[in-house]
Amino acid sequence: MEQRAGAAYLMDWIQANEAVVWWVAAVSAVFFLFSLIAAPMVAVKIPPDYFTRPRKKRRILAVQTPVIKTGLKVVKNIMGYAFIATGLLMLVLPGQGVLTILIGFILADFAGKDRMVNWLVRRGSVIKSINWLRKRGGAKPLVLEDHPGGSE
């Protein structure tokens, strides 16, 4: 009986908030389409040795002017956190959630980032998905130390 009351409450809420439901559906569709376009593009752009080269040698922003460098870093972090938020939503909405979260982690700067990204990318399904996208995009597979899926 309580289950019936919960379902009835949910239906009443949906009917009372129809505009909100339509907005959530529209945003979900936009995120889904965005992930279908952006995630493969970013996955192909990751250098094949990104996870094996020394951390100090990674230079994503090779700009010398401090003001431009800071501005680009802020934009890169905003994009990273937007990808993370979008990916988290896609865990329950349509889209490539885990891959989108991974791309967000790669773009954003935060403490423990390298350890978290390395843990996530070494999940079998994640590395297989990334390398499948990279193959379709004409890029070499990601190289991972100690992981057989990295060089498929």
URPELIN-V589540 format. One record per backbone hydrogen bond with DSSP energy under -0.5 kcal/mol. CO is the residue of the C=O (numbers start at 1). NH is the residue of the N-H. If there is no record, write none. Layout:
co nh
CO NH
CO NH
//
This chain:
co nh
1 5
2 6
3 7
4 8
5 9
6 10
7 11
8 12
9 13
10 14
11 15
12 16
13 17
15 18
17 21
18 22
19 23
20 24
21 25
22 26
23 27
24 28
25 29
26 30
27 31
28 32
29 33
30 34
31 35
32 36
33 37
34 38
35 39
35 40
37 41
38 42
39 43
40 44
41 45
42 46
47 50
48 143
49 52
49 53
54 57
55 58
57 59
60 62
65 69
66 70
67 71
68 72
69 73
70 74
71 75
72 76
73 77
74 78
75 79
76 80
77 81
78 82
79 83
80 84
81 85
82 86
83 87
84 88
85 89
86 90
87 91
88 91
89 92
89 93
95 97
96 100
97 101
98 102
99 103
100 104
101 105
102 106
103 107
104 108
108 110
110 113
112 116
113 117
114 118
115 119
116 120
117 121
118 122
120 123
123 127
124 128
125 129
126 130
127 131
128 132
129 133
130 134
131 135
132 136
133 137
134 139
135 138
142 144
144 147
147 150
148 151
149 152
//
